[in-house]
Amino acid sequence: MPTTDQIDYFNEHVLYELLMLRYAQSRLPHVTDQLLWNALFATFNVSARNLYDFLNNKGKSNEVKIGDYKTPFKASSIARITRSTTGFE
């Protein structure tokens, strides 16, 4: 069972990265201003990389990774949490 600190970290950081990724992805096709498009594209890439590293146990030794959680996450669990927290399908 994950600790309270791990749950807090997940709720604050991982869900934030997912929210930013999904928001940037939804806005990119509709943006006409080049600077805004660049900012959203950078946001998408940084958030995608952070989530990739977290979910694949990559990164520095002082960074939190999915392997630090004692309970294995299933894709369906993450999808359910995402929908309930971010409102995105």
Secondary structure, DSSP 4 states (H G I P E B T S, - for coil): ---HHHHHHIIIIIHHHHHHHHHHHHHGGG---HHHHHHHHHHHHHHHHHHHHHHTT-S-TTS--GGGSSSPP-HHHHHHHHHHHH---
